[in-house]
Each structure stands twice: as C-alpha cells, then as structure tokens.
C-alpha cells in the first residue's frame, strides 16, 4: 500500500542547487549615469528532489505510465521504508535580457551602479524527473517539447554592479544579483506552480567603443 504526495507538498519539497548562466552583452550609454544593455544568455535552473527505489512486487508498477514513459522511482513518502535518493532536475533556457544601470557612485576608474531588468526565456533542454500524482511514481521526461513544460517565460533581476577600469577602454565588472522567474517551470496542465529564483554573482569584462 502506498500513498502519494499532495501538490503543495511537492511544491515545497525541493532544495536549491548550484547553477550558472553565461552569455554576451551589448550596451549603450544614454548619458554619464544611465546605460542600457541587451544580449543573449544561456541559463540553467534546477532543484534537488528526493526519490525512492521501486519495489518489483508493487502491484501498480505494470500498468503505470506517464507521457508514454515507464516509472523509474517511487515517491519518497510511501508506506515501504527505503533510503531516499537525491536527484537534480535541470532546465536550460536561452534568454534575452533588457536591463538598465544607474550609477550611484562614480570615481575616475571605478563606479557603483544599481542594475534592474527583465529577461525573456525560451526553453532549450530538460533533464528532469517528474512526479505523476495519479500513479505515485517519478518519470524521466527529458523532452523539452512536452506540453507539461512551459516553453517560454519572463523573469526579473536586480542587483548592484561594481566596476573597475583595468585599461583605457576595458572594464571589469562584478554584479551580485537576484533573479526571479515570473512564470512556472510547468504548464497549467501540471498541478505544480514552481517559479525558480537564484542568487549569485555575474562576472565579466566590458570593452568600450566610441561611436
């Protein structure tokens, strides 16, 4: 006998993992204090979940299916005691940012600025174990074109940008920031509302051109 997770329990049962984003920026100075930038990023989000091994004597195993896939793991909350296993779900996106930087403190070779913006997402790749509430199993669904995943979305970011010139036209930047996806990872057909957020450091080198 087993019992499944509720939607609210699934939403709160994951843990953060280390992820990354990389890309290129193109910026324009509107005046001495305000600049805007866009570009293209490749970003990875994710979470760590707990799963349990499936027992072969489980009577529901033979008939269980989800998006034409067979189950690989059980819900960790079941009546059969087993050691939970950790699995990392990862979701990769192409992103186009649109940000504005407002300098708060300016020196001859350094500056501190507030950085605010939005980014537009397009799903590229998925490596995830998805829980089905009907069968109480986890299924590996790496196909990014499945209707269970939201294909596009919007996020916002905010942070402080620290910059230091290391040459006449070359500037090193460090940007601690918070990023938050406004849309759920999943489509409305799946009953989990999962909005990823991340904190981290954006590091880069900026090359200035005079037009």
Wavefront OBJ file of the C-alpha trace (Angstrom):
o trace
v 0.000 0.000 0.000
v 1.308 3.452 -0.895
v 0.022 6.999 -0.687
v 1.055 9.881 -2.916
v 2.267 13.405 -2.358
v -0.040 16.387 -2.483
v 0.579 19.281 -4.887
v 1.503 21.659 -2.064
v 3.948 19.139 -0.571
v 5.654 18.688 -3.960
v 5.984 22.453 -4.359
v 7.802 22.772 -1.045
v 9.843 19.569 -1.022
v 12.735 20.549 -3.309
v 16.106 22.119 -2.459
v 18.343 24.588 -4.301
v 21.353 23.532 -6.365
v 24.284 25.374 -7.940
v 23.557 26.560 -11.497
v 25.019 29.045 -13.970
v 24.348 31.409 -16.833
v 26.713 32.677 -19.489
v 26.426 34.943 -22.492
v 27.235 38.196 -24.248
v 26.009 41.723 -23.528
v 25.610 44.718 -25.823
v 25.165 48.046 -24.038
v 24.683 51.729 -24.806
v 25.351 54.755 -22.595
v 22.371 57.103 -22.606
v 24.267 59.671 -20.558
v 27.040 59.761 -17.950
v 24.958 57.923 -15.347
v 22.443 55.734 -17.196
v 23.112 52.868 -19.589
v 21.016 50.071 -21.072
v 22.060 46.616 -22.234
v 20.700 43.583 -24.004
v 22.319 40.434 -25.367
v 21.836 36.685 -25.225
v 22.368 34.286 -22.308
v 22.270 30.548 -21.794
v 20.934 29.843 -18.308
v 20.393 26.699 -16.270
v 17.971 26.427 -13.349
v 17.061 23.448 -11.240
v 16.279 21.817 -7.952
v 17.207 18.733 -5.946
v 14.444 16.251 -5.148
v 14.210 13.023 -3.148
v 13.071 9.785 -4.763
v 12.873 6.151 -3.634
v 13.622 2.876 -5.356
v 10.700 0.994 -6.854
v 9.829 -2.388 -5.367
v 9.280 -5.025 -8.054
v 6.381 -6.509 -6.108
v 4.427 -3.275 -6.376
v 1.113 -4.247 -7.944
v 0.669 -0.892 -9.686
v 4.004 -0.998 -11.489
v 2.947 -2.921 -14.604
v 0.091 -0.580 -15.505
v 1.730 2.734 -14.575
v 2.549 5.162 -17.398
v 3.016 8.918 -17.770
v 3.537 10.590 -21.179
v 4.231 7.085 -22.559
v 7.132 6.590 -20.137
v 7.584 3.835 -17.568
v 8.221 4.748 -13.920
v 11.778 4.865 -12.614
v 11.348 5.903 -8.983
v 8.734 5.991 -6.286
v 7.553 8.879 -4.179
v 9.724 9.076 -1.027
v 6.553 9.294 1.073
v 5.218 5.781 0.976
v 4.486 3.058 3.476
v 7.521 0.971 2.478
v 10.640 2.179 4.251
v 13.613 2.852 1.997
v 16.567 5.215 1.907
v 15.727 8.327 -0.173
v 17.933 9.125 -3.158
v 18.769 12.655 -4.306
v 18.201 13.641 -7.944
v 18.908 17.007 -9.584
v 16.409 18.371 -12.100
v 17.849 20.900 -14.555
v 16.080 23.198 -17.039
v 18.104 25.120 -19.656
v 16.955 28.305 -21.396
v 18.049 30.805 -23.989
v 17.455 34.264 -22.533
v 17.391 37.798 -23.918
v 17.940 40.398 -21.166
v 16.902 44.042 -21.151
v 18.460 45.958 -18.256
v 19.179 49.477 -17.129
v 22.128 50.531 -14.942
v 22.059 53.754 -12.934
v 25.379 54.855 -11.474
v 25.130 55.734 -7.788
v 28.794 56.447 -7.060
v 31.344 57.379 -9.721
v 35.115 57.711 -9.440
v 37.782 58.244 -12.092
v 38.434 54.500 -12.519
v 35.555 52.816 -10.675
v 31.812 53.035 -10.149
v 28.899 51.503 -8.264
v 25.541 51.215 -10.036
v 22.069 49.826 -9.435
v 21.159 47.208 -12.043
v 17.495 46.413 -12.829
v 15.973 44.480 -15.693
v 13.831 41.770 -17.238
v 14.739 38.743 -19.345
v 12.748 36.738 -21.877
v 13.171 32.956 -21.852
v 12.891 30.138 -24.377
v 13.214 26.563 -23.134
v 16.067 24.629 -24.772
v 16.718 21.442 -22.800
v 15.309 19.493 -19.859
v 16.832 16.797 -17.668
v 14.177 16.179 -15.041
v 12.428 13.501 -13.023
v 8.728 14.430 -12.891
v 6.236 13.149 -10.349
v 2.823 11.895 -11.505
v 0.154 12.405 -8.856
v -2.129 9.733 -10.343
v 0.294 6.802 -10.240
v 2.567 7.968 -7.372
v 5.749 7.438 -9.427
v 8.577 9.569 -10.818
v 9.266 9.500 -14.566
v 12.270 10.778 -16.506
v 10.968 13.299 -19.064
v 13.918 14.931 -20.899
v 11.894 16.065 -23.923
v 11.595 19.856 -23.911
v 8.636 19.769 -26.328
v 6.261 18.017 -23.923
v 3.199 20.069 -23.027
v 3.974 19.624 -19.334
v 6.811 22.182 -19.598
v 6.246 25.878 -20.230
v 8.167 26.718 -23.417
v 8.696 30.436 -22.738
v 8.548 32.891 -19.891
v 9.713 36.165 -18.350
v 11.915 36.889 -15.349
v 13.212 39.917 -13.471
v 16.593 40.684 -11.974
v 18.025 43.251 -9.562
v 21.496 43.829 -8.201
v 24.442 46.113 -7.584
v 27.113 46.442 -10.279
v 30.704 47.131 -9.217
v 33.076 48.183 -11.997
v 36.797 48.887 -12.211
v 38.753 50.039 -15.273
v 41.805 47.844 -15.974
v 42.810 49.797 -19.081
v 41.748 52.826 -21.082
v 38.762 51.014 -22.621
v 38.488 47.772 -20.659
v 36.388 47.478 -17.521
v 35.998 44.568 -15.099
v 32.503 44.171 -13.601
v 31.164 42.209 -10.639
v 27.397 42.111 -10.268
v 25.826 40.325 -7.260
v 22.194 39.905 -8.185
v 18.850 38.247 -7.555
v 16.953 36.630 -10.461
v 13.323 35.507 -10.284
v 11.265 33.719 -12.950
v 7.750 35.148 -13.066
v 6.311 32.045 -14.753
v 6.223 28.478 -13.500
v 8.553 25.855 -14.964
v 5.469 23.795 -15.771
v 2.428 24.441 -17.896
v -1.032 24.784 -16.381
v -1.790 21.143 -17.209
v 0.602 20.084 -14.410
v -0.596 20.960 -10.883
v 2.697 22.328 -9.516
v 3.469 26.054 -9.548
v 7.276 26.164 -9.497
v 8.956 29.534 -10.033
v 12.736 29.410 -9.897
v 14.783 32.134 -8.264
v 18.539 32.382 -7.920
v 21.131 34.486 -6.165
v 24.655 34.723 -7.474
v 27.451 36.746 -8.971
v 27.676 37.946 -12.558
v 31.312 38.456 -13.578
v 32.592 39.848 -16.866
v 34.852 42.150 -18.848
v 33.377 45.153 -20.666
v 35.021 46.633 -23.755
v 34.130 50.276 -24.538
v 33.794 51.544 -28.099
v 33.394 55.151 -29.195
v 30.805 55.633 -31.932
l 1 2 3 4 5 6 7 8 9 10 11 12 13 14 15 16 17 18 19 20 21 22 23 24 25 26 27 28 29 30 31 32 33 34 35 36 37 38 39 40 41 42 43 44 45 46 47 48 49 50 51 52 53 54 55 56 57 58 59 60 61 62 63 64 65 66 67 68 69 70 71 72 73 74 75 76 77 78 79 80 81 82 83 84 85 86 87 88 89 90 91 92 93 94 95 96 97 98 99 100 101 102 103 104 105 106 107 108 109 110 111 112 113 114 115 116 117 118 119 120 121 122 123 124 125 126 127 128 129 130 131 132 133 134 135 136 137 138 139 140 141 142 143 144 145 146 147 148 149 150 151 152 153 154 155 156 157 158 159 160 161 162 163 164 165 166 167 168 169 170 171 172 173 174 175 176 177 178 179 180 181 182 183 184 185 186 187 188 189 190 191 192 193 194 195 196 197 198 199 200 201 202 203 204 205 206 207 208 209 210 211
